[in-house]
Amino acid sequence: MKQLGVAISKEKDRQFRICFTEKDVRRACRMMVCGQHSESCMRLMEENGVTCELCYAVLTALGKYPSRIETN
């Protein structure tokens, strides 16, 4: 199952990348006003490591939990 980094959280000297499953991110992305461009947004998150705080907000509102949290 593919996972995408959606948000970055910082705590003192540590940084965390919050990842969700591609299926959940795709669903959240399509729910927003900018959803007609969801494929380009997904590609940016996947290839360039771009994060989307709006997707993170929607995923949180839907009650979805991160599939993985990476420490940098």
Backbone bond lengths (Angstrom), bond angles and torsions (degrees), N, CA, C in turn:
res aa  C-N    CA-C-N  psi(-1)  N-CA   C-N-CA  omega(-1)  CA-C   N-CA-C  phi
1 M - - - 1.444 - - 1.534 108.20 -
2 K 1.304 116.75 125.00 1.454 122.52 -178.43 1.526 110.02 -75.13
3 Q 1.331 115.53 141.20 1.454 121.55 179.55 1.516 109.66 -123.48
4 L 1.324 116.26 144.21 1.460 121.75 -179.21 1.516 109.85 -123.42
5 G 1.329 115.71 137.02 1.459 120.54 174.52 1.511 109.47 -75.99
6 V 1.317 116.58 120.36 1.461 120.83 -174.22 1.527 111.67 -104.46
7 A 1.321 117.64 -32.61 1.460 120.54 -176.33 1.525 110.22 -145.34
8 I 1.325 114.52 160.48 1.455 121.31 175.98 1.524 107.35 -124.06
9 S 1.315 115.32 132.17 1.453 121.62 178.36 1.521 108.21 -118.63
10 K 1.326 116.29 138.43 1.462 120.44 179.80 1.514 109.55 -117.42
11 E 1.324 114.62 137.89 1.458 121.04 178.01 1.517 107.48 -138.97
12 K 1.304 117.44 111.82 1.468 123.64 -175.98 1.525 110.31 50.30
13 D 1.315 118.27 -113.23 1.462 120.98 -177.13 1.523 112.87 -101.00
14 R 1.313 117.89 10.33 1.465 121.67 -179.57 1.522 110.61 -113.71
15 Q 1.326 114.54 152.69 1.460 121.04 179.34 1.526 108.41 -130.07
16 F 1.335 116.61 136.17 1.457 122.46 -178.50 1.517 109.66 -120.18
17 R 1.305 116.75 135.74 1.465 122.84 175.36 1.527 106.78 -104.95
18 I 1.311 116.79 121.02 1.462 122.70 -176.04 1.520 108.70 -96.68
19 C 1.332 116.15 120.11 1.469 122.23 -174.57 1.526 111.26 -114.27
20 F 1.317 115.29 141.65 1.458 123.20 175.35 1.527 108.64 -124.36
21 T 1.318 116.52 164.04 1.461 119.60 177.72 1.525 109.52 -68.64
22 E 1.310 115.61 150.93 1.460 120.99 -178.79 1.534 110.67 -59.25
23 K 1.303 117.43 -38.56 1.465 121.79 -179.31 1.532 110.84 -60.22
24 D 1.336 117.32 -45.85 1.459 121.26 179.86 1.526 111.64 -66.96
25 V 1.326 116.75 -40.83 1.469 120.53 -179.81 1.522 109.97 -66.06
26 R 1.309 116.94 -42.73 1.472 120.78 179.47 1.533 110.58 -61.05
27 R 1.318 116.93 -42.04 1.472 121.53 179.20 1.524 110.49 -63.52
28 A 1.333 117.25 -46.04 1.466 121.53 -179.98 1.517 110.73 -64.16
29 C 1.307 116.77 -40.83 1.462 121.65 -178.08 1.530 111.08 -63.41
30 R 1.293 116.66 -39.81 1.474 120.65 -178.89 1.522 112.68 -71.85
31 M 1.332 118.14 -18.74 1.463 121.65 -178.91 1.526 112.56 -78.26
32 M 1.306 117.04 -18.42 1.461 120.46 -175.02 1.521 111.91 -87.71
33 V 1.324 115.47 166.17 1.462 121.93 179.87 1.524 110.63 -58.52
34 C 1.334 117.38 -35.98 1.463 121.67 -179.28 1.530 111.65 -82.68
35 G 1.308 118.31 12.46 1.459 123.81 -175.14 1.518 115.44 -61.06
36 Q 1.332 118.56 -21.50 1.462 119.49 178.58 1.516 111.65 -67.98
37 H 1.344 117.13 -14.96 1.467 122.04 177.98 1.517 111.41 -109.40
38 S 1.314 116.99 26.26 1.465 120.81 -173.04 1.527 112.86 -61.97
39 E 1.319 118.35 -35.17 1.470 120.40 -178.55 1.525 111.54 -65.88
40 S 1.321 117.52 -41.09 1.470 119.45 179.05 1.530 110.56 -69.26
41 C 1.306 117.05 -36.61 1.464 121.26 177.38 1.535 110.48 -65.43
42 M 1.326 116.63 -43.61 1.466 120.82 178.80 1.529 110.25 -62.61
43 R 1.307 116.90 -40.29 1.461 121.44 179.77 1.533 110.72 -64.24
44 L 1.336 117.58 -40.48 1.460 121.05 177.23 1.528 111.38 -62.74
45 M 1.314 116.65 -41.81 1.468 120.31 179.47 1.526 110.74 -66.39
46 E 1.312 116.15 -39.49 1.456 121.23 -176.08 1.534 112.54 -74.71
47 E 1.311 117.47 -47.27 1.459 121.29 -172.53 1.530 113.93 -89.11
48 N 1.322 117.10 -36.23 1.459 120.36 -172.97 1.522 114.16 -108.24
49 G 1.305 117.44 -2.43 1.455 120.24 179.53 1.519 113.92 71.29
50 V 1.336 116.91 20.82 1.457 121.67 177.74 1.523 108.41 -71.06
51 T 1.320 117.00 140.81 1.463 120.38 178.05 1.527 109.84 -104.74
52 C 1.314 116.39 160.48 1.467 121.38 -179.84 1.524 108.50 -134.73
53 E 1.311 115.26 102.95 1.460 120.58 -179.12 1.532 111.54 -66.34
54 L 1.331 117.28 -28.22 1.464 119.68 177.48 1.526 111.02 -66.51
55 C 1.335 116.45 -43.56 1.469 119.69 175.90 1.519 110.52 -60.80
56 Y 1.330 116.10 -41.50 1.462 120.38 179.08 1.534 110.77 -60.63
57 A 1.329 116.84 -42.24 1.463 120.74 179.23 1.527 111.41 -63.03
58 V 1.334 116.92 -43.08 1.465 120.63 179.37 1.528 110.47 -66.01
59 L 1.331 117.03 -43.31 1.467 120.69 179.14 1.527 110.86 -61.12
60 T 1.319 116.50 -40.89 1.462 120.92 177.98 1.526 110.59 -65.40
61 A 1.335 116.62 -42.60 1.467 120.53 178.85 1.530 111.82 -63.93
62 L 1.328 116.84 -31.97 1.467 121.14 178.08 1.528 112.41 -78.45
63 G 1.329 116.69 -6.51 1.455 120.70 179.22 1.522 113.76 80.28
64 K 1.323 116.99 22.37 1.464 121.13 178.84 1.530 109.45 -82.88
65 Y 1.316 115.35 142.99 1.456 121.02 178.34 1.521 109.48 -104.18
66 P 1.325 116.96 147.33 1.473 119.21 178.01 1.529 110.95 -60.27
67 S 1.314 115.57 144.35 1.457 119.85 177.33 1.523 110.61 -84.32
68 R 1.344 116.06 -21.87 1.456 120.44 180.00 1.532 108.56 -161.69
69 I 1.327 115.95 147.09 1.453 121.93 173.18 1.517 106.91 -126.08
70 E 1.332 116.53 120.27 1.456 122.35 -178.24 1.523 109.45 -100.54
71 T 1.313 116.64 140.70 1.448 122.41 176.22 1.518 109.36 -102.63
72 N 1.312 115.83 131.31 1.475 120.66 177.85 1.505 109.54 -107.86
